[in-house]
Amino acid sequence: MEEKSFICTACPMGCKLIVRLEGNEVVQVLGHRCKRGENYGTQEATTPKRMLSTTVRAHGGMHPLLPVYTSAEVPKAKMREILAILREVDITCPVKMGDVILKDIAGTGVDILASRDL
């Protein structure tokens, strides 16, 4: 049996979680004080996901970079691939906050959205 330790970020309590696994299956989550902690520990141990905020190059606007973010969490394992794709993006202004900059980034089903008007 394998054990993984995490600090839960699902709520402000910051519980210290211990997740016990057999193979890739979660057997037990210890240390959580709410249901969100149990769900967080299970996800973090098996398929961790993160939100991503970064910038892409922009032309014709007030600033040379446009802040962007993911519309949902993306698999942590795809983060490098997503960042490599975004390094190649060059957009032309004007752009409105919430505009879709890229659809279905790296086959995740998640869109990249503009964080501000530019």
C-alpha positions in Angstrom: 0.0 0.0 0.0 1.3 3.4 -1.0 0.7 6.6 0.9 0.7 10.2 -0.4 0.5 13.4 1.7 -1.1 16.6 0.7 -2.2 19.9 2.2 -5.8 20.4 1.2 -6.7 23.6 -0.6 -10.4 22.9 -1.1 -11.4 25.2 1.8 -9.5 27.6 4.2 -8.9 24.9 6.9 -5.8 23.5 5.1 -6.1 20.0 6.5 -3.1 17.6 6.2 -4.3 14.7 4.1 -2.9 11.2 3.9 -4.2 9.2 0.9 -3.7 5.5 0.9 -3.6 3.8 -2.5 -3.5 0.2 -3.8 -2.3 0.5 -7.4 -4.1 3.5 -8.8 -7.2 3.1 -6.6 -7.8 5.2 -3.5 -8.5 3.0 -0.5 -8.7 5.7 2.2 -8.4 9.4 2.7 -7.4 10.5 6.3 -7.1 13.9 7.9 -10.0 15.7 6.1 -12.5 17.7 8.1 -15.1 18.1 5.3 -16.4 16.2 2.3 -14.5 18.6 0.0 -11.2 17.4 1.5 -12.0 13.8 0.8 -12.8 14.6 -2.8 -9.7 16.8 -3.2 -7.4 14.1 -1.8 -8.9 11.5 -4.1 -8.4 13.7 -7.2 -5.0 14.9 -6.2 -3.7 11.4 -5.7 -5.1 10.0 -8.9 -5.5 12.8 -11.5 -4.3 16.2 -10.2 -5.7 19.2 -12.1 -4.9 22.9 -11.9 -6.2 26.3 -13.2 -3.7 28.2 -15.3 -3.2 31.9 -15.7 -0.5 33.3 -17.9 0.1 35.8 -20.8 0.2 35.6 -24.6 1.8 38.1 -27.0 -0.5 40.8 -28.3 -0.1 43.3 -31.2 -1.9 46.6 -31.7 -2.9 47.1 -28.1 -1.9 49.3 -25.2 0.3 46.5 -23.7 2.5 43.8 -25.4 1.0 41.0 -23.4 -2.6 39.8 -22.8 -3.4 38.0 -19.6 -5.3 34.8 -20.2 -6.6 31.9 -18.1 -8.2 28.5 -18.5 -12.0 28.2 -18.4 -11.7 25.1 -16.2 -9.0 23.0 -14.5 -6.6 21.2 -16.8 -4.6 18.0 -16.0 -1.4 18.8 -14.3 0.4 16.4 -16.7 -0.6 18.5 -19.7 0.7 21.8 -18.2 4.0 21.9 -20.1 2.3 21.1 -23.4 -0.3 23.8 -22.9 2.4 26.4 -22.0 4.4 25.4 -25.1 1.3 26.1 -27.2 0.6 29.4 -25.6 4.2 30.5 -26.1 3.5 30.4 -29.9 0.2 32.5 -29.7 0.2 36.0 -31.2 -3.1 37.8 -31.1 -4.2 41.0 -32.7 -6.1 43.6 -30.7 -8.8 44.6 -29.9 -9.8 41.8 -27.5 -12.6 41.9 -24.9 -12.4 40.3 -21.5 -13.8 36.7 -21.7 -13.1 36.3 -25.4 -12.0 32.8 -26.4 -8.3 33.0 -27.4 -7.9 29.2 -28.1 -10.6 26.5 -28.0 -9.9 23.0 -26.6 -6.3 23.6 -25.7 -4.2 20.4 -26.1 -7.3 18.3 -26.5 -8.5 18.9 -22.9 -11.9 20.4 -23.8 -10.8 23.6 -21.9 -10.7 27.0 -23.6 -8.2 29.8 -23.0 -10.0 33.1 -22.2 -8.8 36.7 -22.1 -8.6 38.2 -18.6 -9.0 41.8 -19.7 -9.9 44.2 -22.5 -6.9 45.2 -24.7 
